[in-house]
Amino acid sequence: MMGYRLTLTKRAEKQIDAIPAKQRRMIVAWMAENLHDCANPKTVAGVKPIQGTRNGWRYRVGSYRVLARIEDDELLIEVVRAGHRQGVYSNLPDL
């Protein structure tokens, strides 16, 4: 069976690059281990749907959040935002 493909928007890449090195390594390793080629991204530990969105899901990685849009028909997880839990939810893109 084919797993989900993981992609990041340019904005998400920039946000991840801005995170301090230790936490950045933790987040990147977590995404590689839990999201890359996974069978069902909606059953990963620490996942919740984002209220008020159609395809928005959030993953908890320590005190950081990875916000993603999941397209089931394309088997695609698109990370749209990543950052500390305090500021990551403001001005959410259309998910």
DOTISE-741339 format. One line per 10 residues: number of its first residue (from 1); their letters; for each residue x, y, z of N, C-alpha, C, O, CB. Coordinates in nm, 2 decimals. Each point is the difference from the previous one (the first is absolute). Glycine has a CB too. Example, Ala and Ser with C-alpha at 12.3 -4.5 7.8 and 13.67 -1.06 7.14 Angstrom:
2
1) AS) 1.32 -0.57 0.78 -0.09 0.12 0.00 0.09 0.12 0.00 0.10 0.00 0.07 -0.29 -0.12 0.05  0.15 0.23 -0.19 0.09 0.11 0.00 -0.08 0.11 0.08 0.05 0.11 0.01 0.07 -0.17 -0.23;
REM end
This chain:
95
1) MMGYRLTLTK) 0.08 -0.12 0.00 -0.08 0.12 0.00 0.09 0.13 0.00 0.10 0.00 0.07 -0.28 -0.13 0.05  0.13 0.22 -0.19 0.08 0.13 -0.01 -0.04 0.09 0.12 -0.12 0.01 0.03 0.14 -0.03 -0.28  0.08 0.08 0.31 -0.03 0.09 0.11 -0.02 0.15 -0.05 0.01 0.03 -0.12 0.12 -0.18 0.27  -0.16 0.23 -0.06 -0.02 0.14 -0.03 0.13 0.07 -0.03 0.10 -0.03 0.06 -0.30 0.03 0.09  0.20 0.10 -0.24 0.11 0.07 -0.04 0.00 0.13 0.09 -0.10 0.06 0.02 0.10 -0.15 -0.26  0.12 0.13 0.29 0.01 0.11 0.09 0.07 0.12 -0.08 0.11 -0.02 -0.06 -0.09 -0.13 0.26  -0.09 0.26 -0.21 0.06 0.12 -0.06 -0.01 0.12 0.10 -0.09 0.00 0.09 0.03 -0.08 -0.32  0.14 0.18 0.21 0.00 0.12 0.08 -0.02 0.12 -0.09 0.06 0.01 -0.11 0.08 -0.12 0.29  -0.22 0.21 -0.14 -0.01 0.12 -0.07 0.13 0.08 0.02 0.07 -0.03 0.10 -0.33 0.04 -0.08  0.29 0.09 -0.10 0.12 0.08 0.02 -0.01 0.07 0.13 0.10 0.02 0.07 -0.08 0.02 -0.31;
11) RAEKQIDAIP) -0.14 0.01 0.28 -0.02 0.07 0.13 0.04 -0.10 0.12 0.06 0.04 0.09 -0.24 0.11 -0.19  0.13 -0.27 0.09 0.03 -0.10 0.10 0.15 -0.03 0.01 0.05 -0.01 0.11 -0.28 -0.09 -0.14  0.29 0.09 -0.08 0.15 -0.02 0.00 0.07 0.11 0.07 0.09 -0.02 0.08 -0.11 -0.11 -0.30  -0.02 0.26 0.19 0.06 0.11 0.06 -0.02 0.00 0.15 0.09 0.04 0.08 -0.12 0.10 -0.29  -0.09 -0.17 0.25 -0.04 0.00 0.14 0.09 -0.11 0.08 0.05 0.02 0.11 -0.29 0.06 -0.17  0.25 -0.20 -0.01 0.08 -0.10 0.07 0.15 0.04 0.00 0.07 -0.03 0.10 -0.23 -0.14 -0.19  0.21 0.24 -0.01 0.14 0.05 0.00 0.02 0.10 0.12 0.11 0.01 0.05 -0.10 -0.05 -0.30  -0.12 0.11 0.28 0.02 0.10 0.11 -0.01 -0.05 0.14 0.03 0.07 0.10 -0.13 0.09 -0.26  0.06 -0.29 0.17 -0.01 -0.06 0.14 0.14 -0.04 0.04 0.09 -0.04 -0.08 -0.32 -0.05 0.03  0.26 0.11 0.18 0.14 -0.03 0.06 0.04 -0.15 -0.04 -0.08 -0.08 -0.01 0.04 0.24 0.20;
21) AKQRRMIVAW) 0.17 -0.18 -0.21 0.05 -0.12 -0.06 -0.05 -0.13 0.07 -0.04 -0.09 -0.07 0.24 0.23 0.00  -0.19 -0.14 0.20 -0.04 -0.12 0.07 -0.14 -0.04 -0.02 -0.03 -0.12 -0.03 0.20 0.17 0.20  -0.26 0.05 -0.16 -0.14 -0.03 -0.03 -0.03 -0.03 -0.14 -0.09 -0.08 -0.04 0.03 0.23 0.23  0.13 -0.08 -0.28 -0.01 -0.02 -0.15 0.03 -0.15 -0.03 -0.07 -0.06 -0.08 0.12 0.30 0.03  0.06 -0.29 0.10 0.04 -0.14 -0.02 -0.11 -0.09 0.05 -0.03 -0.10 -0.07 0.28 0.16 0.08  -0.30 -0.03 0.11 -0.11 -0.08 0.05 -0.12 -0.01 -0.09 -0.06 -0.10 -0.02 0.14 0.16 0.25  -0.12 0.06 -0.28 -0.12 0.01 -0.09 0.02 -0.07 -0.13 -0.08 -0.08 -0.04 0.02 0.29 0.15  0.18 -0.19 -0.17 0.03 -0.06 -0.13 0.00 -0.16 0.02 -0.05 -0.07 -0.09 0.18 0.28 0.01  -0.06 -0.25 0.18 0.01 -0.15 0.03 -0.14 -0.05 0.02 -0.04 -0.11 -0.04 0.27 0.13 0.14  -0.32 0.05 -0.02 -0.13 -0.05 0.03 -0.08 -0.01 -0.13 -0.07 -0.10 -0.02 0.08 0.21 0.25;
31) MAENLHDCAN) 0.00 -0.01 -0.32 -0.08 0.00 -0.13 0.05 -0.12 -0.08 -0.08 -0.07 -0.06 0.05 0.32 0.07  0.16 -0.27 -0.02 0.05 -0.11 -0.08 -0.04 -0.14 0.06 -0.04 -0.09 -0.08 0.24 0.23 0.02  -0.21 -0.15 0.19 -0.03 -0.13 0.06 -0.15 -0.02 -0.01 -0.05 -0.12 -0.02 0.24 0.14 0.17  -0.28 0.08 -0.12 -0.14 -0.02 0.01 -0.09 0.03 -0.12 -0.10 -0.05 -0.01 0.15 0.10 0.25  0.00 0.05 -0.32 -0.09 0.04 -0.11 0.05 -0.05 -0.14 -0.08 -0.03 -0.08 0.03 0.23 0.22  0.18 -0.21 -0.16 0.05 -0.04 -0.13 -0.04 -0.14 -0.03 0.04 -0.09 0.07 0.15 0.25 -0.05  -0.26 -0.18 -0.13 -0.04 -0.13 -0.05 -0.09 -0.08 0.10 0.00 -0.12 0.00 0.21 0.11 -0.12  -0.29 0.09 0.21 -0.08 -0.07 0.10 -0.13 -0.05 -0.07 -0.04 0.05 -0.10 0.14 0.09 0.28  -0.16 -0.24 -0.12 -0.12 -0.06 -0.05 -0.13 0.09 0.02 -0.08 0.01 -0.09 0.18 -0.24 0.13  -0.11 0.29 0.08 -0.11 0.08 0.03 0.05 0.12 0.09 0.02 -0.02 0.12 -0.19 -0.18 -0.15;
41) PKTVAGVKPI) 0.18 0.32 -0.02 0.05 0.11 0.08 -0.10 0.05 0.11 0.04 0.08 0.08 0.10 -0.01 -0.28  -0.26 -0.12 0.19 -0.10 0.04 0.10 0.00 -0.09 0.12 -0.08 0.03 0.10 -0.06 0.06 -0.28  0.22 -0.19 0.19 0.01 -0.09 0.11 0.13 0.02 0.08 0.03 -0.08 0.09 -0.18 -0.08 -0.21  0.24 0.25 0.08 0.13 0.02 0.06 -0.03 0.06 0.14 -0.09 0.08 0.02 0.21 -0.04 -0.24  -0.03 -0.08 0.32 -0.02 0.05 0.13 0.01 0.16 0.01 0.09 0.05 -0.07 0.01 -0.27 0.16  -0.18 0.28 -0.02 0.01 0.15 0.02 -0.07 0.07 -0.12 0.03 0.12 -0.02 0.18 -0.15 0.15  -0.30 -0.03 -0.21 -0.06 0.07 -0.11 -0.14 0.04 0.04 -0.07 -0.08 0.07 0.21 -0.05 -0.24  -0.19 0.25 0.13 -0.13 0.04 0.01 -0.05 0.08 -0.12 0.09 0.07 -0.06 -0.06 -0.06 0.32  -0.15 -0.02 -0.29 -0.05 0.09 -0.11 0.00 0.15 0.05 -0.02 0.02 0.12 -0.12 -0.21 -0.22  0.17 0.28 0.01 0.00 0.14 0.03 -0.15 0.05 -0.01 -0.06 -0.01 -0.11 0.31 0.05 0.04;
51) QGTRNGWRYR) -0.30 0.01 0.18 -0.14 0.05 0.00 -0.02 0.11 -0.12 0.08 0.08 -0.02 -0.10 -0.13 0.27  -0.10 0.03 -0.31 -0.03 0.10 -0.10 0.07 -0.01 -0.14 -0.01 0.09 -0.08 -0.03 0.06 0.27  0.10 -0.27 -0.21 0.07 -0.02 -0.13 -0.06 -0.13 -0.06 -0.05 -0.08 0.07 0.26 0.20 0.01  -0.19 -0.14 -0.21 -0.05 -0.12 -0.06 0.11 -0.11 0.00 -0.04 -0.11 0.04 -0.10 0.25 -0.19  0.26 -0.11 0.12 0.11 -0.10 -0.01 0.11 0.03 0.09 0.11 -0.06 -0.01 -0.17 0.02 -0.22  0.05 0.13 0.33 0.11 0.05 0.08 0.02 -0.10 0.13 -0.10 -0.03 0.07 0.06 0.27 -0.15  0.16 -0.28 0.10 0.03 -0.08 0.11 0.13 0.05 0.07 0.08 0.06 -0.07 -0.18 -0.26 -0.04  0.11 0.18 0.24 0.11 0.05 0.07 0.07 -0.12 0.07 -0.06 -0.09 0.06 -0.04 0.32 -0.03  0.23 -0.22 -0.03 0.09 -0.11 0.06 0.07 0.07 0.12 0.06 0.11 -0.02 -0.04 -0.25 -0.20  -0.02 0.08 0.33 0.07 0.05 0.12 0.14 -0.06 0.01 0.01 -0.12 0.00 -0.23 0.16 0.12;
61) VGSYRVLARI) 0.32 0.04 -0.13 0.14 -0.04 0.02 0.06 0.08 0.11 0.05 0.11 -0.03 -0.03 -0.18 -0.22  -0.02 0.02 0.37 0.04 0.07 0.12 -0.09 0.13 0.01 -0.12 -0.01 0.00 0.36 -0.08 -0.02  -0.18 0.21 0.04 -0.08 0.12 0.01 -0.01 0.06 -0.14 -0.05 0.12 -0.01 0.13 -0.08 0.25  -0.05 -0.11 -0.35 -0.01 0.05 -0.13 -0.12 -0.07 -0.07 -0.04 -0.11 0.04 0.29 0.16 -0.05  -0.30 0.02 -0.09 -0.11 -0.06 -0.08 0.04 0.00 -0.15 0.06 0.09 -0.05 -0.23 -0.01 0.23  0.13 -0.19 -0.24 0.01 -0.01 -0.15 -0.14 0.00 -0.05 -0.08 -0.09 0.03 0.30 -0.04 -0.02  -0.26 0.23 -0.09 -0.13 0.01 -0.06 0.00 -0.05 -0.14 0.09 0.05 -0.08 -0.15 0.15 0.24  -0.03 -0.28 -0.20 0.01 -0.06 -0.13 -0.14 -0.01 -0.06 -0.10 -0.01 0.07 0.30 -0.12 -0.01  -0.20 0.12 -0.19 -0.13 -0.03 -0.08 0.02 -0.14 -0.05 0.10 -0.03 -0.06 -0.14 0.28 0.00  -0.06 -0.33 0.08 0.01 -0.14 -0.04 -0.10 -0.02 -0.12 -0.12 0.02 0.02 0.19 -0.10 0.21;
71) EDDELLIEVV) -0.02 0.04 -0.34 -0.08 -0.03 -0.12 0.00 -0.15 -0.02 0.09 -0.06 -0.05 -0.03 0.28 -0.06  -0.17 -0.28 0.16 -0.01 -0.15 -0.01 0.00 -0.06 -0.14 0.06 -0.10 -0.03 -0.19 0.11 0.24  0.06 0.07 -0.31 -0.01 -0.06 -0.13 0.14 0.01 -0.07 0.02 -0.08 -0.10 -0.26 0.15 0.09  0.33 0.01 0.05 0.13 0.01 -0.06 0.11 -0.06 0.09 0.12 -0.01 -0.04 -0.19 0.22 -0.07  0.03 -0.27 0.22 0.10 -0.05 0.10 0.11 0.10 0.03 0.12 -0.03 -0.02 -0.17 -0.20 -0.06  0.01 0.35 0.12 0.09 0.11 0.01 -0.02 0.07 0.14 -0.11 0.03 0.04 0.11 0.01 -0.29  0.11 -0.02 0.32 0.00 0.08 0.12 0.09 0.13 -0.03 0.12 -0.01 -0.03 -0.14 -0.20 0.19  -0.05 0.32 -0.16 0.07 0.13 -0.03 0.02 0.08 0.13 -0.10 0.05 0.05 0.01 -0.05 -0.29  0.21 0.01 0.29 0.02 0.08 0.12 0.00 0.14 -0.04 0.07 0.05 -0.09 0.07 -0.23 0.20  -0.24 0.26 -0.05 -0.02 0.14 -0.04 0.06 0.09 0.11 0.03 0.12 -0.03 -0.23 -0.18 -0.10;
81) RAGHRQGVYS) 0.22 0.01 0.25 0.06 0.09 0.10 0.06 -0.08 0.11 -0.04 -0.12 0.03 -0.13 0.29 -0.08  0.28 -0.12 0.11 0.06 -0.07 0.11 0.05 0.11 0.10 0.06 0.10 -0.05 0.00 -0.31 -0.09  -0.07 0.19 0.27 0.05 0.10 0.09 -0.04 -0.03 0.14 -0.07 -0.10 0.03 0.07 0.26 -0.21  0.03 -0.07 0.27 -0.03 -0.02 0.14 -0.15 0.01 0.02 -0.07 0.08 -0.07 0.29 0.02 0.14  -0.28 -0.17 0.02 -0.14 -0.01 0.01 -0.07 0.13 0.03 -0.12 0.02 -0.03 0.15 -0.24 0.12  0.04 0.32 -0.03 -0.06 0.13 0.03 -0.03 0.08 -0.12 -0.10 0.07 0.01 0.22 -0.07 0.20  -0.04 0.00 -0.31 -0.03 0.09 -0.12 -0.04 -0.07 -0.12 -0.03 0.06 -0.10 0.19 0.09 0.20  -0.16 -0.28 -0.11 -0.01 -0.08 -0.12 -0.14 0.01 -0.06 -0.02 -0.02 -0.12 0.20 -0.13 0.19  -0.28 0.17 0.01 -0.14 0.00 -0.04 -0.06 0.13 -0.06 -0.10 0.01 -0.06 0.07 -0.19 0.23  0.11 0.29 -0.15 -0.05 0.13 -0.04 0.00 0.02 -0.15 0.09 -0.05 -0.07 -0.01 0.15 0.28;
91) NLPDL) -0.19 -0.04 -0.26 -0.01 0.02 -0.15 0.02 -0.13 -0.08 0.08 0.00 -0.09 0.00 0.24 0.12  -0.16 -0.34 0.00 0.02 -0.13 -0.07 -0.03 0.02 -0.14 -0.10 0.06 -0.04 0.03 -0.18 0.25  0.15 0.05 -0.30 -0.04 -0.01 -0.14 -0.12 -0.08 -0.02 -0.04 -0.07 0.09 0.28 0.09 -0.15  -0.30 -0.02 -0.05 -0.12 -0.07 -0.03 0.03 -0.15 -0.01 0.07 -0.04 -0.10 -0.17 0.24 -0.03  0.06 -0.28 0.22 0.03 -0.14 0.00 -0.12 -0.09 -0.04 0.02 -0.12 -0.01 0.15 0.16 0.19;
REM end
